[in-house]
Amino acid sequence: MKAALLVEIDAPLEISEVELTDLNVGQVLVKVLVSGICGAQIHEIKGNKGNAKFLPHLLGHEGCGIVESIGAGVTKVKVGDKVVMHWRVGSGIESPFPSYIYNGKKISSGKITTLSEYSIVSENRITPVPMETPNEFCAILGCALTTAMGIIDNEVDLKFGESVAIIGCGGVGLNLIQAAAMKSAFPVICVDNNENKKDMCMSIGGNEFVPSIDNIKHKVDVVIDTTGIPEIIAKGASILSNKGRMILVGQPAPGKCIEIPNGVNLFSGDGQSIKATQGGKTNPEEDIPRYVKLHKQGLLNVDKLITHRFELGRINEAFNLLKTGNAGRIMIEISKES
C-alpha cells in the first residue's frame, strides 16, 4: 500500500510502499477513504511532539474508512462497517502499537494513523457510524469538529448570549465558530489576519470579523486561541471579561513561554481562567452519534468548512498550503468505497 511517512524531521513527507503485518489483539485493519490534516501534524513534522526517535513513522489522526478485517478480541466493529478514525480514546481494547514493513524492515507506528491506503488501528480509536454518513463529515469527526463542539459544550460552560472570540479561523477555528453560534453565543467574533476568510466566517455563524485582537475594544467572556503563538495568547488574555475563560487549542512550540500581562486581572470578578484543551474532552461513543444525528437533520454543516482537497500523492502541497493560513479544513482523498 501507499503511505505518507515522516522519514526526516522538518523535511517533506515521503510517499512510499509500505507492507501490512498480521493483526494483533485489539487491532482493526481499516481501508482509509479520506483524511483531514491539521496543525498537530505540522508540529509532528517539525519534531515538536518528541517523535524524532521513532522515525520513520506514519501520520494522521482524523479519518474515515471501512473495516477490512479485525483482530482477536475485537467486538466493537465488524468487517464492512464505516468508521470514524479518531485520536481520542473511546471504548474497546487498547491494542499494542502496530507494525508495518518499510524498506524490508519492521517499523512501529501510532495506534491511529490515517495518511495511508490502509491503517492498522487500535479498537478504541474507531467508532462505527451509519454507512450513509458522508465520508468527509466522518473524517472531520475524528478531530476538528469534535474538538470544537467539545470545547463549547464541555469546557467553557457557555451561557446564552455570552460573547466569544475565536482567534485563528482555520479548520478547528471554523468549527468553533459554528459551534458557538449553535450555542447562541453573541457576538461571535472571528479573528484572522486573512481578510479572505471573512465571508466564510460570517456564513457559518460569525457576527464580527477583525484582522487582529487589537481591533477588539471590549471585554469578551470566552476567548479561544487556535494559533499557539505566545504573543497572541497574551493579547487574548488581556481582553477577558471578569468572568472570562480562555481555552488554548493551538500548541506553542517547545521551549516557548507565555507571559500574561498584568496577571492580577486574573483575580478580578468571578476569577478568570486559562486552560489547555485535550480534544474538547470528547467522548467518542457518546458525542459522535449525537453529531451524526445533528448532521442528518441539517443542523450541523461542514461543507463550507472544507476548502481544499488533495490526493495522497500531493500531501506535501497540502501541508504547504496549510502552513500559509489560506485554507479551512484540507481533506486528503485516499481511496474509493468499493
RAFEN-V588207 format. One record per residue. N is the residue number from 0. RES is the residue in one letter. PHI is phi in whole degrees, -180 to 180 (999 if undefined). PSI is psi in degrees with one decimal (NA if undefined). D_CENTER is the distance of its C-alpha to the mean C-alpha in Angstrom with 2 decimals. Layout:
n->N res->RES phi->PHI psi->PSI d_center->D_CENTER
n->N res->RES phi->PHI psi->PSI d_center->D_CENTER
//
This chain:
n->0 res->M phi->999 psi->158.1 d_center->24.91
n->1 res->K phi->-91 psi->142.0 d_center->23.06
n->2 res->A phi->-148 psi->150.5 d_center->20.04
n->3 res->A phi->-91 psi->123.4 d_center->18.28
n->4 res->L phi->-120 psi->142.3 d_center->19.27
n->5 res->L phi->-89 psi->108.0 d_center->18.99
n->6 res->V phi->-102 psi->-31.3 d_center->22.74
n->7 res->E phi->-139 psi->135.1 d_center->23.31
n->8 res->I phi->-61 psi->136.7 d_center->21.41
n->9 res->D phi->58 psi->38.7 d_center->20.63
n->10 res->A phi->-132 psi->160.5 d_center->22.00
n->11 res->P phi->-57 psi->148.0 d_center->20.96
n->12 res->L phi->-69 psi->153.2 d_center->19.52
n->13 res->E phi->-106 psi->128.2 d_center->22.30
n->14 res->I phi->-93 psi->113.4 d_center->22.46
n->15 res->S phi->-138 psi->165.2 d_center->24.85
n->16 res->E phi->-80 psi->130.5 d_center->26.39
n->17 res->V phi->-131 psi->137.6 d_center->25.28
n->18 res->E phi->-98 psi->144.1 d_center->27.18
n->19 res->L phi->-80 psi->158.1 d_center->26.01
n->20 res->T phi->-116 psi->171.4 d_center->27.75
n->21 res->D phi->-64 psi->146.7 d_center->29.04
n->22 res->L phi->-72 psi->139.5 d_center->26.78
n->23 res->N phi->-94 psi->177.4 d_center->27.19
n->24 res->V phi->-58 psi->131.6 d_center->27.35
n->25 res->G phi->79 psi->9.8 d_center->24.21
n->26 res->Q phi->-104 psi->150.7 d_center->22.59
n->27 res->V phi->-129 psi->132.0 d_center->21.64
n->28 res->L phi->-92 psi->122.5 d_center->21.92
n->29 res->V phi->-118 psi->130.7 d_center->19.53
n->30 res->K phi->-81 psi->114.9 d_center->20.25
n->31 res->V phi->-81 psi->128.0 d_center->16.96
n->32 res->L phi->-95 psi->-46.0 d_center->17.15
n->33 res->V phi->-155 psi->150.1 d_center->14.05
n->34 res->S phi->-139 psi->145.0 d_center->10.73
n->35 res->G phi->-92 psi->163.9 d_center->7.92
n->36 res->I phi->-128 psi->155.3 d_center->7.62
n->37 res->C phi->-153 psi->179.0 d_center->6.07
n->38 res->G phi->-61 psi->-25.6 d_center->8.09
n->39 res->A phi->-60 psi->-36.3 d_center->7.73
n->40 res->Q phi->-71 psi->-30.8 d_center->9.76
n->41 res->I phi->-64 psi->-42.7 d_center->12.09
n->42 res->H phi->-60 psi->-40.1 d_center->12.88
n->43 res->E phi->-66 psi->-43.6 d_center->13.57
n->44 res->I phi->-61 psi->-35.5 d_center->15.77
n->45 res->K phi->-80 psi->-5.7 d_center->17.59
n->46 res->G phi->83 psi->15.5 d_center->18.23
n->47 res->N phi->-80 psi->-3.1 d_center->16.73
n->48 res->K phi->-103 psi->12.0 d_center->15.37
n->49 res->G phi->69 psi->27.1 d_center->18.97
n->50 res->N phi->-101 psi->1.2 d_center->18.56
n->51 res->A phi->-60 psi->-31.8 d_center->21.56
n->52 res->K phi->-77 psi->-5.9 d_center->23.91
n->53 res->F phi->-105 psi->10.6 d_center->22.08
n->54 res->L phi->-71 psi->149.8 d_center->22.49
n->55 res->P phi->-80 psi->155.3 d_center->22.47
n->56 res->H phi->-152 psi->162.6 d_center->19.36
n->57 res->L phi->-82 psi->166.9 d_center->16.85
n->58 res->L phi->-132 psi->169.9 d_center->13.18
n->59 res->G phi->106 psi->138.9 d_center->9.92
n->60 res->H phi->-142 psi->18.9 d_center->7.84
n->61 res->E phi->-144 psi->106.3 d_center->6.75
n->62 res->G phi->-157 psi->174.4 d_center->10.18
n->63 res->C phi->-132 psi->139.7 d_center->13.33
n->64 res->G phi->-159 psi->-179.2 d_center->16.73
n->65 res->I phi->-118 psi->132.6 d_center->20.27
n->66 res->V phi->-69 psi->123.8 d_center->21.86
n->67 res->E phi->-96 psi->-39.5 d_center->24.64
n->68 res->S phi->-161 psi->163.1 d_center->26.17
n->69 res->I phi->-130 psi->147.8 d_center->25.83
n->70 res->G phi->-88 psi->177.0 d_center->27.17
n->71 res->A phi->-58 psi->138.5 d_center->29.62
n->72 res->G phi->88 psi->-11.6 d_center->28.74
n->73 res->V phi->-76 psi->126.1 d_center->25.85
n->74 res->T phi->-127 psi->-10.8 d_center->26.53
n->75 res->K phi->-75 psi->-31.5 d_center->23.24
n->76 res->V phi->-135 psi->164.0 d_center->23.15
n->77 res->K phi->-129 psi->165.9 d_center->25.87
n->78 res->V phi->-58 psi->133.4 d_center->26.35
n->79 res->G phi->97 psi->-11.5 d_center->25.33
n->80 res->D phi->-68 psi->143.0 d_center->22.61
n->81 res->K phi->-86 psi->137.1 d_center->19.49
n->82 res->V phi->-135 psi->148.8 d_center->16.43
n->83 res->V phi->-86 psi->132.3 d_center->12.72
n->84 res->M phi->-103 psi->116.9 d_center->11.43
n->85 res->H phi->-133 psi->151.3 d_center->9.03
n->86 res->W phi->-85 psi->-22.3 d_center->8.92
n->87 res->R phi->-68 psi->138.9 d_center->10.24
n->88 res->V phi->-75 psi->126.6 d_center->13.98
n->89 res->G phi->-112 psi->-154.9 d_center->15.87
n->90 res->S phi->-81 psi->164.4 d_center->19.54
n->91 res->G phi->107 psi->-177.4 d_center->21.55
n->92 res->I phi->-75 psi->137.5 d_center->22.65
n->93 res->E phi->-88 psi->100.5 d_center->20.91
n->94 res->S phi->-79 psi->168.0 d_center->22.21
n->95 res->P phi->-64 psi->164.0 d_center->23.37
n->96 res->F phi->-65 psi->133.2 d_center->21.34
n->97 res->P phi->-73 psi->158.7 d_center->21.98
n->98 res->S phi->-119 psi->150.5 d_center->24.26
n->99 res->Y phi->-133 psi->166.3 d_center->24.71
n->100 res->I phi->-111 psi->120.6 d_center->27.68
n->101 res->Y phi->-130 psi->123.4 d_center->27.30
n->102 res->N phi->54 psi->37.8 d_center->30.53
n->103 res->G phi->80 psi->1.0 d_center->32.54
n->104 res->K phi->-120 psi->146.7 d_center->30.89
n->105 res->K phi->-78 psi->130.9 d_center->28.66
n->106 res->I phi->-123 psi->152.1 d_center->25.27
n->107 res->S phi->-99 psi->152.8 d_center->22.82
n->108 res->S phi->-143 psi->-179.9 d_center->19.09
n->109 res->G phi->-72 psi->163.2 d_center->16.08
n->110 res->K phi->-74 psi->-10.9 d_center->16.16
n->111 res->I phi->-142 psi->129.9 d_center->13.34
n->112 res->T phi->-140 psi->150.9 d_center->13.12
n->113 res->T phi->-133 psi->-5.6 d_center->12.53
n->114 res->L phi->-98 psi->58.8 d_center->14.12
n->115 res->S phi->-159 psi->162.3 d_center->17.59
n->116 res->E phi->-68 psi->-32.5 d_center->19.96
n->117 res->Y phi->-135 psi->154.2 d_center->20.14
n->118 res->S phi->-143 psi->137.8 d_center->18.30
n->119 res->I phi->-92 psi->117.5 d_center->19.82
n->120 res->V phi->-124 psi->142.3 d_center->17.48
n->121 res->S phi->-65 psi->139.5 d_center->18.38
n->122 res->E phi->-54 psi->-34.3 d_center->19.40
n->123 res->N phi->-83 psi->9.6 d_center->17.34
n->124 res->R phi->-113 psi->15.8 d_center->14.00
n->125 res->I phi->-134 psi->150.7 d_center->14.89
n->126 res->T phi->-137 psi->125.2 d_center->15.91
n->127 res->P phi->-71 psi->146.9 d_center->18.51
n->128 res->V phi->-135 psi->161.9 d_center->18.49
n->129 res->P phi->-58 psi->143.9 d_center->21.45
n->130 res->M phi->-60 psi->-30.1 d_center->22.27
n->131 res->E phi->-79 psi->-4.4 d_center->22.44
n->132 res->T phi->-65 psi->127.4 d_center->18.80
n->133 res->P phi->-59 psi->141.2 d_center->17.54
n->134 res->N phi->-59 psi->-47.5 d_center->15.67
n->135 res->E phi->-67 psi->-35.4 d_center->13.04
n->136 res->F phi->-63 psi->-43.0 d_center->12.50
n->137 res->C phi->-59 psi->-44.5 d_center->12.21
n->138 res->A phi->-62 psi->-44.9 d_center->9.59
n->139 res->I phi->-65 psi->-27.5 d_center->7.29
n->140 res->L phi->-65 psi->-15.8 d_center->8.32
n->141 res->G phi->-71 psi->-23.1 d_center->6.85
n->142 res->C phi->-157 psi->-67.0 d_center->3.40
n->143 res->A phi->-58 psi->-50.9 d_center->3.38
n->144 res->L phi->-72 psi->-44.8 d_center->6.99
n->145 res->T phi->-67 psi->-35.6 d_center->7.73
n->146 res->T phi->-62 psi->-48.0 d_center->6.37
n->147 res->A phi->-64 psi->-48.9 d_center->8.39
n->148 res->M phi->-64 psi->-39.4 d_center->11.16
n->149 res->G phi->-65 psi->-40.8 d_center->11.48
n->150 res->I phi->-59 psi->-48.2 d_center->11.97
n->151 res->I phi->-70 psi->-39.7 d_center->14.54
n->152 res->D phi->-85 psi->-36.8 d_center->16.10
n->153 res->N phi->-103 psi->-28.1 d_center->16.21
n->154 res->E phi->-112 psi->-27.0 d_center->16.25
n->155 res->V phi->-107 psi->-3.3 d_center->18.17
n->156 res->D phi->50 psi->51.7 d_center->20.86
n->157 res->L phi->-66 psi->131.1 d_center->20.95
n->158 res->K phi->-99 psi->153.3 d_center->24.48
n->159 res->F phi->-54 psi->130.2 d_center->25.76
n->160 res->G phi->82 psi->2.0 d_center->26.43
n->161 res->E phi->-74 psi->149.8 d_center->24.71
n->162 res->S phi->-86 psi->145.0 d_center->23.44
n->163 res->V phi->-135 psi->133.0 d_center->19.83
n->164 res->A phi->-116 psi->126.3 d_center->18.88
n->165 res->I phi->-112 psi->115.6 d_center->15.40
n->166 res->I phi->-99 psi->112.9 d_center->15.54
n->167 res->G phi->96 psi->106.4 d_center->13.67
n->168 res->C phi->-108 psi->55.4 d_center->12.99
n->169 res->G phi->-90 psi->-148.2 d_center->10.48
n->170 res->G phi->-59 psi->-49.5 d_center->7.58
n->171 res->V phi->-74 psi->-40.5 d_center->6.24
n->172 res->G phi->-59 psi->-41.8 d_center->9.98
n->173 res->L phi->-64 psi->-40.5 d_center->11.37
n->174 res->N phi->-65 psi->-34.9 d_center->9.84
n->175 res->L phi->-65 psi->-38.6 d_center->11.24
n->176 res->I phi->-60 psi->-49.4 d_center->14.46
n->177 res->Q phi->-62 psi->-43.0 d_center->14.88
n->178 res->A phi->-64 psi->-42.0 d_center->14.28
n->179 res->A phi->-64 psi->-40.3 d_center->16.74
n->180 res->A phi->-65 psi->-39.2 d_center->19.20
n->181 res->M phi->-63 psi->-29.4 d_center->19.16
n->182 res->K phi->-90 psi->11.2 d_center->20.14
n->183 res->S phi->64 psi->35.3 d_center->22.98
n->184 res->A phi->-71 psi->150.0 d_center->22.03
n->185 res->F phi->-161 psi->131.5 d_center->24.48
n->186 res->P phi->-79 psi->156.9 d_center->24.26
n->187 res->V phi->-96 psi->110.2 d_center->20.61
n->188 res->I phi->-100 psi->123.6 d_center->20.80
n->189 res->C phi->-103 psi->123.7 d_center->18.48
n->190 res->V phi->-117 psi->115.9 d_center->18.82
n->191 res->D phi->-159 psi->138.3 d_center->18.28
n->192 res->N phi->-80 psi->0.6 d_center->20.90
n->193 res->N phi->-100 psi->102.1 d_center->20.48
n->194 res->E phi->-62 psi->-21.9 d_center->22.95
n->195 res->N phi->-67 psi->-14.1 d_center->22.03
n->196 res->K phi->-87 psi->-5.1 d_center->18.98
n->197 res->K phi->-57 psi->-52.1 d_center->21.39
n->198 res->D phi->-61 psi->-41.4 d_center->22.32
n->199 res->M phi->-63 psi->-45.1 d_center->18.84
n->200 res->C phi->-62 psi->-42.5 d_center->17.94
n->201 res->M phi->-71 psi->-31.3 d_center->21.28
n->202 res->S phi->-73 psi->-18.2 d_center->21.09
n->203 res->I phi->-110 psi->13.6 d_center->18.16
n->204 res->G phi->126 psi->-4.1 d_center->19.73
n->205 res->G phi->-69 psi->147.6 d_center->20.13
n->206 res->N phi->-107 psi->-28.1 d_center->23.68
n->207 res->E phi->-138 psi->148.7 d_center->23.99
n->208 res->F phi->-131 psi->125.1 d_center->22.61
n->209 res->V phi->-132 psi->149.1 d_center->23.62
n->210 res->P phi->-81 psi->-12.6 d_center->23.11
n->211 res->S phi->-155 psi->152.3 d_center->23.26
n->212 res->I phi->-59 psi->-29.6 d_center->23.28
n->213 res->D phi->-60 psi->-20.4 d_center->26.97
n->214 res->N phi->-82 psi->-8.7 d_center->27.49
n->215 res->I phi->-89 psi->115.0 d_center->26.67
n->216 res->K phi->-104 psi->7.8 d_center->30.10
n->217 res->H phi->-132 psi->164.0 d_center->29.57
n->218 res->K phi->-77 psi->152.4 d_center->27.89
n->219 res->V phi->-128 psi->140.0 d_center->24.57
n->220 res->D phi->-75 psi->-39.8 d_center->23.75
n->221 res->V phi->-132 psi->123.6 d_center->19.97
n->222 res->V phi->-118 psi->127.3 d_center->18.29
n->223 res->I phi->-123 psi->118.8 d_center->14.54
n->224 res->D phi->-102 psi->127.2 d_center->13.79
n->225 res->T phi->-109 psi->1.0 d_center->10.69
n->226 res->T phi->-87 psi->-34.7 d_center->13.06
n->227 res->G phi->73 psi->11.2 d_center->14.09
n->228 res->I phi->-89 psi->117.6 d_center->17.55
n->229 res->P phi->-54 psi->-41.7 d_center->20.25
n->230 res->E phi->-65 psi->-36.9 d_center->22.67
n->231 res->I phi->-72 psi->-39.2 d_center->20.37
n->232 res->I phi->-60 psi->-41.9 d_center->19.36
n->233 res->A phi->-61 psi->-42.8 d_center->23.13
n->234 res->K phi->-66 psi->-37.7 d_center->23.89
n->235 res->G phi->-62 psi->-40.2 d_center->21.37
n->236 res->A phi->-64 psi->-29.6 d_center->23.10
n->237 res->S phi->-73 psi->-14.5 d_center->26.41
n->238 res->I phi->-104 psi->8.8 d_center->25.84
n->239 res->L phi->-67 psi->140.1 d_center->25.06
n->240 res->S phi->-74 psi->178.1 d_center->27.62
n->241 res->N phi->-64 psi->-19.4 d_center->29.83
n->242 res->K phi->-116 psi->24.0 d_center->27.44
n->243 res->G phi->-68 psi->143.6 d_center->24.33
n->244 res->R phi->-125 psi->132.7 d_center->21.04
n->245 res->M phi->-119 psi->130.9 d_center->18.50
n->246 res->I phi->-115 psi->130.3 d_center->14.93
n->247 res->L phi->-101 psi->117.1 d_center->13.35
n->248 res->V phi->-101 psi->-51.1 d_center->9.60
n->249 res->G phi->-71 psi->141.5 d_center->10.28
n->250 res->Q phi->-97 psi->127.3 d_center->12.28
n->251 res->P phi->-64 psi->153.3 d_center->15.86
n->252 res->A phi->-65 psi->149.4 d_center->17.39
n->253 res->P phi->-54 psi->137.5 d_center->19.57
n->254 res->G phi->90 psi->-12.6 d_center->22.92
n->255 res->K phi->-79 psi->142.1 d_center->22.03
n->256 res->C phi->-108 psi->146.0 d_center->23.55
n->257 res->I phi->-110 psi->121.0 d_center->22.70
n->258 res->E phi->-106 psi->125.7 d_center->25.95
n->259 res->I phi->-96 psi->111.2 d_center->26.33
n->260 res->P phi->-67 psi->139.6 d_center->29.33
n->261 res->N phi->49 psi->58.7 d_center->32.08
n->262 res->G phi->-57 psi->-16.4 d_center->30.36
n->263 res->V phi->-62 psi->-21.9 d_center->33.08
n->264 res->N phi->-62 psi->-24.6 d_center->31.29
n->265 res->L phi->-61 psi->-21.1 d_center->28.85
n->266 res->F phi->-95 psi->4.6 d_center->31.90
n->267 res->S phi->-79 psi->159.5 d_center->32.81
n->268 res->G phi->54 psi->-128.5 d_center->32.95
n->269 res->D phi->-82 psi->-1.3 d_center->31.09
n->270 res->G phi->94 psi->115.6 d_center->29.33
n->271 res->Q phi->-78 psi->163.5 d_center->26.13
n->272 res->S phi->-142 psi->147.5 d_center->23.08
n->273 res->I phi->-133 psi->127.0 d_center->20.25
n->274 res->K phi->-147 psi->153.5 d_center->17.60
n->275 res->A phi->-93 psi->143.1 d_center->14.36
n->276 res->T phi->-96 psi->153.8 d_center->11.70
n->277 res->Q phi->-121 psi->81.5 d_center->10.44
n->278 res->G phi->65 psi->26.7 d_center->7.62
n->279 res->G phi->66 psi->20.3 d_center->10.17
n->280 res->K phi->54 psi->32.2 d_center->12.62
n->281 res->T phi->-63 psi->135.6 d_center->11.51
n->282 res->N phi->-106 psi->101.9 d_center->14.33
n->283 res->P phi->-53 psi->-42.6 d_center->13.37
n->284 res->E phi->-65 psi->-34.8 d_center->17.09
n->285 res->E phi->-88 psi->-41.3 d_center->17.80
n->286 res->D phi->-83 psi->-41.4 d_center->14.86
n->287 res->I phi->-61 psi->-45.9 d_center->13.88
n->288 res->P phi->-61 psi->-35.5 d_center->17.59
n->289 res->R phi->-64 psi->-42.7 d_center->17.89
n->290 res->Y phi->-70 psi->-34.5 d_center->15.20
n->291 res->V phi->-62 psi->-40.6 d_center->16.84
n->292 res->K phi->-64 psi->-42.0 d_center->20.10
n->293 res->L phi->-63 psi->-41.5 d_center->19.11
n->294 res->H phi->-64 psi->-42.5 d_center->18.01
n->295 res->K phi->-62 psi->-31.7 d_center->21.31
n->296 res->Q phi->-87 psi->2.8 d_center->23.24
n->297 res->G phi->79 psi->15.0 d_center->21.83
n->298 res->L phi->-95 psi->-7.9 d_center->20.38
n->299 res->L phi->-138 psi->113.9 d_center->16.70
n->300 res->N phi->-119 psi->131.6 d_center->16.26
n->301 res->V phi->-116 psi->-6.2 d_center->13.49
n->302 res->D phi->-57 psi->-40.2 d_center->16.08
n->303 res->K phi->-73 psi->-16.5 d_center->16.41
n->304 res->L phi->-85 psi->-21.9 d_center->12.78
n->305 res->I phi->-91 psi->114.9 d_center->12.95
n->306 res->T phi->-105 psi->-22.6 d_center->15.26
n->307 res->H phi->-146 psi->149.7 d_center->15.78
n->308 res->R phi->-133 psi->137.4 d_center->16.25
n->309 res->F phi->-134 psi->151.8 d_center->17.52
n->310 res->E phi->-78 psi->161.2 d_center->19.23
n->311 res->L phi->-57 psi->-36.8 d_center->18.34
n->312 res->G phi->-65 psi->-13.5 d_center->21.42
n->313 res->R phi->-109 psi->25.8 d_center->20.10
n->314 res->I phi->-59 psi->-36.3 d_center->16.89
n->315 res->N phi->-70 psi->-34.2 d_center->18.30
n->316 res->E phi->-62 psi->-41.4 d_center->19.03
n->317 res->A phi->-62 psi->-44.4 d_center->15.48
n->318 res->F phi->-68 psi->-35.7 d_center->14.33
n->319 res->N phi->-63 psi->-39.6 d_center->17.40
n->320 res->L phi->-66 psi->-43.3 d_center->16.51
n->321 res->L phi->-57 psi->-40.2 d_center->13.03
n->322 res->K phi->-64 psi->-25.5 d_center->15.03
n->323 res->T phi->-75 psi->-19.6 d_center->17.42
n->324 res->G phi->80 psi->10.7 d_center->15.24
n->325 res->N phi->-98 psi->24.2 d_center->16.90
n->326 res->A phi->-137 psi->158.1 d_center->14.15
n->327 res->G phi->-88 psi->-123.0 d_center->11.75
n->328 res->R phi->-88 psi->132.8 d_center->9.27
n->329 res->I phi->-103 psi->130.4 d_center->11.04
n->330 res->M phi->-110 psi->140.5 d_center->11.80
n->331 res->I phi->-107 psi->113.9 d_center->13.87
n->332 res->E phi->-84 psi->121.0 d_center->16.75
n->333 res->I phi->-113 psi->-52.3 d_center->18.12
n->334 res->S phi->-138 psi->163.7 d_center->20.70
n->335 res->K phi->-100 psi->149.4 d_center->22.70
n->336 res->E phi->-70 psi->140.7 d_center->23.41
n->337 res->S phi->-114 psi->NA d_center->26.93
//
